[in-house]
Amino acid sequence: MAAPDEQELSQEQTEKLLQFQDLTGIDSMDQCRRTLEQHNWNIEAAVQDRLNEQEGVPSVFNPPPSRPLQVNTADNRVYSYIVSRPQPRGLLGWGYYLIMLPFRFTYYTLLDIFRFALRFIRPEPRGRVTDPVGDVVSFIHSFEEKYGRSHPVFYQGTYSQALNDAKRELRFLLVYLHGDDHQDTDVFCRNTLCTEEVLNFVNTRMLFWACSTSRPEGYRVSQALRENTYPFLAMITLKDRKMTVVGRLEGVIQAEDLINQLTFIMEANQTYLVSERMEREERNQTQALRLQQDEAYLASLRADQEKDRKKKEEEEQKRRQEEVARQIVLAEERRQQTLQEEKERRSESLPPEPSPDNPDSVKIVFKLPNDSRVERRFLFTQSLTVIHDFLFSLKETPEKFQIVTNFPRRVLPCLPTEERPIPPTLKEAGLSRSEVLFVQDLTDD
């Protein structure tokens, strides 16, 4: 199995690469590797940055112009449910409506003019988000102070974190934008959002994130989702690998109606989550298979490397042995050559053999270790060294030897020693005119 790139990765990097691909759904292995390398192989930071990019949050390595948080809101199949304010009923209702109409028109017109003029005096204070978690926690505290603690569990984190958790856990995310000044907000919170049935339904089926639009974090999400009125609820889920708004609920809605609408939206989009779970399971299995293949590849690679190492060691050992043997042969050849040269030198330095009628001549028969016989005459006055040099010059004579008499048996001192630096002559050694001497091989000794 080939490595993911030309440069070989470690096993830990390969596991992170496959895990990052599984979490982000990126098909290109090269893109996954580049992203991880940018984050020094910190998989948590790389995944977080990737998810932020999908949501519209600037990447720390490629920051685009500042813009609000976004999810996919361009899907034409988004389910919208808008509840209009009830029309006045009866003569009394219409009378009250007509009397209050000029006051409401004047109030909201002046309020809009004031807000429009205020934008030229100072920038929108909610446009800069400095503490998104603090905005959410502050909203939760103010909500509980006004409506009590009996409410769906609020996600205590940023909008981006809620999106990331919903995507990771494959759950629906219900977003609630709280309009503090809207006339229907109080009724919705008390009569719908904080009811027992809505509380149980939301807590068991989805994540729930909420914030006030008067706070920077809520305002930023409001800019992304573009609500028309309050109360506003948006259902977001993972669809085609993107966090997508699949349902919008606007206006005052009763508890039972809210549960029905949310159930309808969830059932209509459940298939996307099921499909994503199956894809993740398949990716997990593929990842596990890749890991097994990588482990098998690494084990095979290590076995091959160990085999190559042993083969090289054996070849090196064989080469050294052959070199040692060659040096031994060369040394033996040089030794034999030196020995042969020494034999020739001693043969040339031998005195001439005396004639048989010379009264001082001695006839000696030498028995060699190979049972061959050699005969030669010497003079009584010559040193025993001459006998030794004569035998040493013969090819049949071993390299090391000594000369022994038969009876009585004694070794002739043919070579100089510390006690006798000058060997005796043949006469001094007690040899007669005719002798038989034995050559004893001392090579093994």
C-alpha positions as CSV (number, residue, x, y, z in Angstrom):
1,M,0.0,0.0,0.0
2,A,1.5,3.3,-1.1
3,A,2.0,6.2,1.3
4,P,-0.5,9.2,1.0
5,D,2.2,11.3,-0.6
6,E,5.7,11.0,-2.1
7,Q,7.1,11.9,1.3
8,E,6.5,9.1,3.7
9,L,4.3,9.8,6.7
10,S,4.7,8.3,10.2
11,Q,1.9,6.0,11.4
12,E,0.6,8.7,13.8
13,Q,0.4,11.2,11.0
14,T,-1.4,8.7,8.7
15,E,-4.0,8.1,11.5
16,K,-4.5,11.8,12.0
17,L,-4.9,12.3,8.2
18,L,-7.5,9.6,7.9
19,Q,-9.4,10.9,11.0
20,F,-9.3,14.4,9.7
21,Q,-10.8,13.3,6.4
22,D,-13.5,11.4,8.2
23,L,-14.5,14.4,10.4
24,T,-14.5,17.0,7.6
25,G,-15.7,14.9,4.6
26,I,-12.9,16.3,2.3
27,D,-12.3,14.0,-0.6
28,S,-8.9,15.3,-1.5
29,M,-6.2,13.6,0.6
30,D,-3.7,16.3,-0.5
31,Q,-5.9,19.1,0.8
32,C,-6.4,17.3,4.1
33,R,-2.6,17.0,4.5
34,R,-2.0,20.6,3.6
35,T,-4.5,21.7,6.2
36,L,-3.0,19.5,8.9
37,E,0.5,20.7,8.1
38,Q,-0.7,24.3,8.4
39,H,-1.8,23.5,11.9
40,N,1.4,21.5,12.8
41,W,-0.7,18.2,12.8
42,N,-3.0,19.5,15.6
43,I,-6.1,17.7,14.5
44,E,-8.5,19.5,16.9
45,A,-7.3,23.0,15.7
46,A,-7.5,21.9,12.0
47,V,-11.1,20.5,12.4
48,Q,-12.2,23.6,14.2
49,D,-10.8,25.9,11.6
50,R,-12.3,23.8,8.8
51,L,-15.8,23.9,10.4
52,N,-15.4,27.7,11.0
53,E,-14.7,28.2,7.3
54,Q,-17.8,26.3,6.4
55,E,-19.9,28.5,8.7
56,G,-18.4,31.7,7.3
57,V,-15.8,32.3,10.1
58,P,-12.5,33.5,8.7
59,S,-9.7,30.9,8.6
60,V,-6.6,31.9,10.6
61,F,-4.5,31.0,7.5
62,N,-6.7,32.6,4.8
63,P,-8.8,35.4,6.5
64,P,-11.5,36.7,4.1
65,P,-13.2,40.1,4.6
66,S,-15.2,40.4,7.8
67,R,-18.7,39.1,7.4
68,P,-21.5,37.6,9.6
69,L,-21.7,34.0,10.5
70,Q,-23.5,32.0,7.9
71,V,-25.0,28.6,7.3
72,N,-26.6,27.5,4.1
73,T,-29.8,29.5,3.9
74,A,-30.1,29.5,0.1
75,D,-31.9,26.2,-0.1
76,N,-35.3,26.8,-1.7
77,R,-36.7,23.8,0.1
78,V,-36.5,25.5,3.6
79,Y,-39.7,25.0,5.4
80,S,-41.2,28.4,6.6
81,Y,-44.1,28.8,9.0
82,I,-45.1,32.3,9.8
83,V,-47.8,33.1,12.3
84,S,-49.5,36.4,11.7
85,R,-50.9,38.5,14.5
86,P,-54.7,37.8,15.0
87,Q,-57.1,40.2,13.4
88,P,-59.3,42.2,15.7
89,R,-62.8,40.7,16.3
90,G,-66.0,42.4,17.0
91,L,-66.9,46.1,17.2
92,L,-64.9,46.7,20.4
93,G,-61.8,45.0,19.0
94,W,-61.9,47.0,15.7
95,G,-62.6,50.2,17.6
96,Y,-59.5,49.7,19.9
97,Y,-57.4,48.8,16.8
98,L,-58.4,51.9,14.9
99,I,-57.8,54.1,18.0
100,M,-54.3,52.7,18.6
101,L,-53.3,52.6,14.9
102,P,-52.1,56.2,14.7
103,F,-50.2,55.9,17.9
104,R,-48.5,52.7,16.8
105,F,-47.7,54.1,13.4
106,T,-46.2,57.3,14.9
107,Y,-44.2,55.4,17.6
108,Y,-42.6,52.9,15.2
109,T,-42.0,55.6,12.5
110,L,-40.2,57.8,15.0
111,L,-38.3,54.8,16.4
112,D,-37.1,53.8,13.0
113,I,-36.1,57.4,12.2
114,F,-34.2,57.6,15.5
115,R,-32.4,54.4,14.9
116,F,-31.5,55.4,11.3
117,A,-30.1,58.8,12.5
118,L,-28.2,57.1,15.3
119,R,-26.3,55.1,12.8
120,F,-24.7,58.2,11.4
121,I,-23.7,59.4,14.9
122,R,-22.1,56.2,16.1
123,P,-21.6,52.8,14.6
124,E,-23.8,49.9,15.5
125,P,-22.5,48.7,18.9
126,R,-23.6,45.2,18.3
127,G,-21.5,44.8,15.2
128,R,-18.3,44.0,17.1
129,V,-18.4,40.7,19.0
130,T,-15.8,40.6,21.8
131,D,-17.2,38.0,24.2
132,P,-19.7,35.7,22.4
133,V,-19.8,33.2,25.3
134,G,-20.4,36.1,27.7
135,D,-23.3,37.3,25.6
136,V,-25.0,33.9,25.7
137,V,-24.5,33.4,29.4
138,S,-25.7,37.0,30.1
139,F,-28.9,36.3,28.1
140,I,-29.5,33.1,29.9
141,H,-29.2,34.8,33.3
142,S,-31.6,37.6,32.3
143,F,-34.0,35.1,30.8
144,E,-34.1,33.1,34.0
145,E,-34.6,36.2,36.1
146,K,-37.6,37.1,34.1
147,Y,-39.2,33.7,33.2
148,G,-37.7,31.3,35.8
149,R,-35.6,28.2,35.4
150,S,-38.2,26.0,33.9
151,H,-37.2,26.2,30.2
152,P,-35.4,24.1,27.6
153,V,-31.7,23.6,28.3
154,F,-29.8,26.4,26.7
155,Y,-26.5,25.6,25.0
156,Q,-23.9,27.6,26.9
157,G,-21.5,28.3,24.2
158,T,-21.1,30.3,21.0
159,Y,-23.2,29.8,17.9
160,S,-20.2,28.4,16.1
161,Q,-19.6,25.9,18.9
162,A,-23.3,24.8,18.8
163,L,-23.1,24.3,15.1
164,N,-19.9,22.2,15.5
165,D,-21.4,20.0,18.2
166,A,-24.6,19.5,16.2
167,K,-22.6,18.5,13.2
168,R,-20.3,16.2,15.2
169,E,-23.2,14.5,17.0
170,L,-25.5,14.5,14.0
171,R,-28.3,16.2,15.9
172,F,-30.8,19.0,15.1
173,L,-30.0,22.5,16.3
174,L,-32.9,24.8,17.2
175,V,-31.9,28.4,17.2
176,Y,-34.1,31.0,19.1
177,L,-33.5,34.7,18.5
178,H,-34.9,36.7,21.4
179,G,-36.3,40.2,20.6
180,D,-36.3,42.1,23.8
181,D,-38.5,45.0,22.6
182,H,-41.0,43.0,20.5
183,Q,-44.5,42.9,21.8
184,D,-45.0,39.2,21.2
185,T,-41.8,38.0,22.9
186,D,-43.1,37.9,26.5
187,V,-46.2,35.9,25.5
188,F,-44.2,33.4,23.5
189,C,-41.7,32.8,26.3
190,R,-44.3,32.4,29.1
191,N,-47.0,30.5,27.2
192,T,-45.0,28.4,24.7
193,L,-41.2,28.2,25.3
194,C,-41.4,27.5,29.0
195,T,-44.2,25.0,29.0
196,E,-43.5,21.5,30.2
197,E,-44.4,19.8,26.9
198,V,-42.1,22.0,24.9
199,L,-39.3,21.7,27.5
200,N,-39.4,17.9,27.4
201,F,-39.7,17.8,23.6
202,V,-36.7,20.1,22.9
203,N,-34.4,18.6,25.6
204,T,-34.9,15.0,24.3
205,R,-34.7,15.7,20.5
206,M,-32.2,18.5,19.8
207,L,-29.7,21.0,20.9
208,F,-31.1,24.4,21.8
209,W,-29.2,27.7,21.3
210,A,-30.6,31.1,22.1
211,C,-29.5,34.7,22.4
212,S,-30.9,38.1,22.4
213,T,-30.5,40.2,19.3
214,S,-29.6,43.2,21.6
215,R,-26.3,41.5,22.3
216,P,-23.4,41.3,19.7
217,E,-23.5,37.5,19.4
218,G,-27.2,37.4,18.9
219,Y,-27.1,40.3,16.5
220,R,-24.4,38.6,14.4
221,V,-26.6,35.4,14.2
222,S,-29.5,37.6,13.3
223,Q,-27.5,39.1,10.4
224,A,-26.8,35.6,9.2
225,L,-30.3,34.1,9.4
226,R,-32.2,37.3,8.4
227,E,-35.4,36.9,10.5
228,N,-38.5,38.9,9.5
229,T,-40.2,39.1,12.9
230,Y,-40.1,37.8,16.4
231,P,-40.3,35.3,18.0
232,F,-38.0,33.6,15.5
233,L,-36.9,29.9,15.5
234,A,-34.6,28.2,13.0
235,M,-34.0,24.5,12.7
236,I,-30.5,23.7,11.4
237,T,-29.1,20.3,10.6
238,L,-26.4,18.6,8.5
239,K,-27.6,18.3,4.9
240,D,-25.3,17.4,2.0
241,R,-22.3,17.8,4.4
242,K,-23.3,21.4,5.2
243,M,-25.0,22.9,8.2
244,T,-28.3,24.0,6.6
245,V,-31.4,25.9,7.8
246,V,-34.2,23.4,7.0
247,G,-37.0,25.2,8.9
248,R,-38.0,28.7,10.0
249,L,-40.8,29.5,12.5
250,E,-41.7,33.1,12.9
251,G,-44.4,34.8,15.0
252,V,-46.3,33.8,18.1
253,I,-46.9,30.0,18.0
254,Q,-48.7,27.9,20.5
255,A,-46.9,25.0,22.3
256,E,-48.8,22.2,20.6
257,D,-48.5,23.8,17.2
258,L,-44.7,24.4,17.8
259,I,-44.2,20.7,18.7
260,N,-46.1,19.6,15.6
261,Q,-44.1,22.0,13.3
262,L,-40.8,20.9,14.7
263,T,-41.8,17.2,14.4
264,F,-42.7,17.7,10.8
265,I,-39.4,19.5,10.0
266,M,-37.4,16.7,11.8
267,E,-39.2,13.9,10.0
268,A,-38.8,15.6,6.6
269,N,-35.0,15.9,7.2
270,Q,-34.3,12.8,9.2
271,T,-33.1,11.0,6.1
272,Y,-30.2,13.3,5.7
273,L,-28.9,12.5,9.2
274,V,-29.5,8.8,8.6
275,S,-27.6,9.0,5.4
276,E,-24.7,10.9,7.0
277,R,-24.6,8.3,9.8
278,M,-24.3,5.6,7.3
279,E,-21.6,7.5,5.4
280,R,-19.7,8.1,8.6
281,E,-19.9,4.4,9.5
282,E,-18.7,3.5,6.1
283,R,-15.8,6.1,6.5
284,N,-15.0,4.6,9.9
285,Q,-14.9,1.1,8.4
286,T,-12.8,2.4,5.5
287,Q,-10.5,4.2,8.0
288,A,-10.2,1.0,10.1
289,L,-9.5,-1.0,6.9
290,R,-6.9,1.6,5.9
291,L,-5.3,1.4,9.3
292,Q,-5.2,-2.3,9.1
293,Q,-3.7,-2.1,5.6
294,D,-1.2,0.5,6.8
295,E,-0.3,-1.6,9.8
296,A,0.1,-4.6,7.5
297,Y,2.2,-2.5,5.1
298,L,4.4,-1.2,8.0
299,A,4.8,-4.7,9.4
300,S,5.7,-6.0,5.9
301,L,8.1,-3.1,5.4
302,R,9.8,-3.7,8.7
303,A,10.1,-7.4,7.9
304,D,11.6,-6.6,4.5
305,Q,13.9,-4.1,6.1
306,E,15.0,-6.7,8.7
307,K,15.5,-9.3,6.0
308,D,17.6,-6.8,4.0
309,R,19.6,-5.9,7.1
310,K,20.3,-9.6,7.8
311,K,21.1,-10.2,4.2
312,K,23.6,-7.3,4.2
313,E,25.1,-8.5,7.5
314,E,25.5,-12.0,6.1
315,E,27.0,-10.6,2.9
316,E,29.3,-8.4,4.8
317,Q,30.3,-11.3,7.1
318,K,30.9,-13.5,4.1
319,R,33.0,-10.8,2.5
320,R,35.1,-10.4,5.6
321,Q,35.6,-14.1,5.8
322,E,36.6,-14.3,2.2
323,E,39.0,-11.4,2.7
324,V,40.5,-13.1,5.8
325,A,40.9,-16.3,3.8
326,R,42.4,-14.4,0.9
327,Q,44.9,-12.7,3.3
328,I,45.8,-16.1,4.8
329,V,46.4,-17.5,1.4
330,L,48.5,-14.5,0.4
331,A,50.4,-14.7,3.7
332,E,51.1,-18.4,3.1
333,E,52.2,-17.8,-0.4
334,R,54.6,-15.0,0.8
335,R,55.8,-17.3,3.5
336,Q,56.4,-20.2,1.1
337,Q,58.2,-17.8,-1.3
338,T,60.4,-16.5,1.5
339,L,61.1,-20.1,2.6
340,Q,62.0,-21.1,-0.9
341,E,64.3,-18.1,-1.3
342,E,65.9,-19.0,2.0
343,K,66.4,-22.6,0.9
344,E,68.0,-21.5,-2.3
345,R,70.3,-19.0,-0.4
346,R,71.5,-21.7,2.0
347,S,72.0,-24.2,-0.9
348,E,74.2,-21.7,-2.7
349,S,76.2,-21.0,0.5
350,L,77.0,-24.7,1.1
351,P,80.7,-25.7,0.8
352,P,81.5,-28.2,-2.0
353,E,81.1,-31.9,-1.2
354,P,84.5,-33.5,-0.5
355,S,85.8,-36.5,-2.6
356,P,85.4,-40.1,-1.3
357,D,89.1,-40.6,-0.9
358,N,89.5,-37.5,1.3
359,P,90.7,-38.9,4.7
360,D,88.7,-36.2,6.6
361,S,85.4,-37.0,4.8
362,V,82.4,-38.4,6.5
363,K,79.7,-40.3,4.7
364,I,76.2,-39.6,6.2
365,V,72.9,-41.2,5.1
366,F,69.9,-39.1,6.2
367,K,66.5,-40.7,6.6
368,L,63.8,-38.1,5.9
369,P,60.2,-38.1,7.5
370,N,58.8,-39.3,4.2
371,D,61.0,-42.4,4.4
372,S,63.2,-41.3,1.6
373,R,67.0,-41.4,1.9
374,V,69.6,-38.7,1.1
375,E,73.4,-39.3,1.1
376,R,76.2,-36.8,1.2
377,R,79.8,-36.4,2.4
378,F,81.0,-33.8,4.8
379,L,84.4,-33.0,6.4
380,F,85.1,-33.6,10.1
381,T,86.2,-30.1,10.5
382,Q,82.9,-28.6,9.2
383,S,80.3,-27.3,11.7
384,L,77.0,-29.2,12.3
385,T,75.4,-26.1,10.9
386,V,76.5,-27.2,7.4
387,I,74.6,-30.4,7.9
388,H,71.5,-28.5,9.0
389,D,71.8,-26.1,6.0
390,F,72.1,-29.0,3.6
391,L,69.0,-30.6,4.9
392,F,67.1,-27.3,5.0
393,S,67.8,-26.7,1.3
394,L,66.2,-29.9,0.3
395,K,62.6,-29.8,-1.0
396,E,61.7,-33.0,0.9
397,T,62.8,-31.6,4.2
398,P,60.1,-30.1,6.5
399,E,60.3,-26.5,7.4
400,K,61.2,-27.2,11.0
401,F,63.2,-30.3,12.0
402,Q,66.0,-31.7,14.2
403,I,68.7,-34.3,13.5
404,V,68.8,-37.3,15.7
405,T,71.4,-40.2,16.0
406,N,70.1,-43.7,16.2
407,F,72.1,-45.3,19.0
408,P,72.6,-43.9,21.4
409,R,69.8,-41.6,20.6
410,R,70.7,-37.9,20.9
411,V,69.8,-34.7,19.2
412,L,72.7,-33.0,17.4
413,P,73.1,-29.3,18.3
414,C,73.1,-28.0,14.8
415,L,71.9,-24.4,15.6
416,P,73.4,-21.9,17.9
417,T,71.9,-21.3,21.4
418,E,72.6,-19.0,24.3
419,E,74.5,-21.8,26.1
420,R,76.4,-22.7,22.9
421,P,76.5,-19.9,20.4
422,I,78.9,-21.8,18.1
423,P,77.7,-25.3,17.2
424,P,80.3,-28.1,17.3
425,T,82.1,-29.7,14.4
426,L,81.2,-33.2,13.1
427,K,84.3,-34.5,14.9
428,E,83.4,-32.7,18.2
429,A,79.9,-34.1,17.9
430,G,81.5,-37.7,17.9
431,L,80.4,-38.7,14.4
432,S,82.3,-41.6,12.7
433,R,83.3,-41.8,9.0
434,S,80.0,-43.5,8.2
435,E,76.8,-42.4,9.9
436,V,73.0,-42.8,9.6
437,L,71.1,-39.8,10.9
438,F,67.4,-39.4,11.2
439,V,65.5,-36.1,10.4
440,Q,62.6,-35.6,12.8
441,D,59.8,-33.3,11.7
442,L,59.0,-30.4,14.2
443,T,56.5,-28.5,12.1
444,D,53.5,-29.5,14.2
445,D,55.3,-28.6,17.4
